[in-house]
Amino acid sequence: SPNIYSSISSLGLDLTANLSLSGKLILDHAISYQDDGRTNQAAVAGLDYKIDKALTLSLGILTDRGTLEADGQTNSIKFFEPETTQGFLVVALAF
């Protein structure tokens, strides 16, 4: 199995008592037993609305991709790329 190194950076901003913005960048670098390396990234941005203390709605986007560009030499981080970006809606209920 490969060795995996991860870095996670998060940022949150409360806009009101019930509304907040959040963002997260995750970088993973895996090295196989043959010394091949691969880096992946995930960037998440969301808007959270707390309806009451038990119910929260979250709306956001997720970009998940490898960082290696088509030239095979360059690595880059992209927070938004139409080909790999997905939208999400989460309904969270706490008991």
Long-range contacts (C-beta under 8 A, 24 or more apart in sequence): 2-30, 2-31, 2-32, 2-33, 3-30, 3-31, 4-28, 4-29, 4-30, 5-29, 5-30, 17-50, 18-49, 18-50, 18-51, 19-47, 19-48, 19-49, 19-50, 20-47, 20-48, 20-50, 21-45, 21-46, 21-47, 21-48, 22-46, 22-48, 22-60, 25-77, 25-79, 27-67, 27-77, 38-66, 38-68, 39-66, 39-67, 39-68, 39-75, 40-64, 40-65, 40-66, 40-67, 41-65, 41-66, 41-67, 41-77, 41-78, 43-77, 43-78, 43-79, 43-80, 45-79, 46-88, 53-94, 54-93, 54-94, 54-95, 55-91, 55-92, 55-93, 55-94, 56-90, 56-91, 56-92, 56-94, 57-89, 57-90, 57-91, 57-92, 58-88, 58-89, 58-90, 58-92, 59-87, 59-88, 59-89, 59-90, 60-87, 60-88, 61-85, 61-86, 61-87, 61-88, 62-86, 62-87, 62-88
